Amino acid sequence: MRKSRNNTTTTPQISGKEILAAREELGLTQQQLADLFGVAMMTVSRWETDQSPAQAPGAIRMALEYLKLQRVLDHSELLRTLDQRRAEIDAFSERLEREREEFERALQ
């Protein structure tokens, strides 16, 4: 952030390359990003090609970072779920092995 002449802090502009890179990192189309921001797809296209400066660049930067963070959290939740499933499978396998051993002993 930089300070203007009247000592207030201004938000730095976000470049088209930054918007494009963030959108691609998120795996979104221009239309999907436009829908999330409530703008037309052409607006996103103009932002990415620096034909039109992004309105509220700080809000756009924050929203893109939020989307990235949400994706990480979603992946974390998925991994946590997979870890839980693996633990359940391991516990089931151990129980199955114990029951098999008990069955074999009962047959002897």
N, C-alpha and C positions, 0 to 999 in steps of 0.2 A: 504494500500500500504506500502511496505517496501523499504528501501533504500539499494542499493548494496554497495559494498566497494568503488566504485568510485563516490559515492554520487548521483547517478542517481536513480530515482524512478522506481521500477519494478512493474509490475502488478501481484497481487497474483493469484495463480493457482485457477481454478474453479474445484471443485470436481465433480465426477460422480454423487454423491447423489444430489448435487445442480442442475445439469443439468436435472437429472431425475425428481426431484421435480418441477422444473420450467416447464418442458414439460408437466407433468401431470396436473399442475395447469392451464396451457393454454389449456388443453384438446386436445393435439396434439399427433399423433402417431410418432414413430421414423421416419417413411418415410416422414411424413409431415414436421417435423423439419429438416430432412436432405435436403428436397427440398428447404426449406426457406434459409438454409445456403449454398446450392450448394455443398453438399457433399453426399457421399453414405450412405445409411441407416446403413451399418455395421460400419461406422465411428462413428455415433451417439451411436450405441450400445457399441462400444469400449470405448467411452468417459464415458458413464453411468456406465460401469463396471470397470472403471479406468484401462483398459487394454492398453490404449493409451492416453497419455496426450493430452488435447485439444490444438490445435495450436491457437495462438492468444487468450489466455484466457480472456483478457480484452475485446476484441471485442465480444466474445461469451457472456460474462456476460452482456455487454451493449445491445447486440441484444436481449437477453432474457428479460431484463428489459424494453426495448422498446416495445416488443411484449405484455408484461403485461400491460404497460401503454396504448397501443393502444386498448387493450381489454376493459380497464376501460373507455376510451374515447368513444368507440363504444357503450358500455352499457349506458353511460351518454347521448349520442345522441338518443338512443332508448327511454330512459326515458323521455327526453325532447319532443320527438315526441309524446309519449303516453300522456304526460301532455297537449300538444297542442290539441290533439284529444279529450281528456276529456273536455277541456275548450270549444271546438267547440260543443260537444254534450250537455254540460250544457247550453250553449247559445241557441242552437236549442230547447232544452226542455223548457226553459223559454219562448222563442218566441211562441212555440206551445201552451203552457199553456195560454199565453195572447190571442192568436187568438181563442182558445177554449172559454175563458171567453167572448170575444167580440161576438162570434157566439151565445152563449147562451143568452146574453143580447139582441141581435138582434131578437131572436126567441120570446122573451117575449112581 
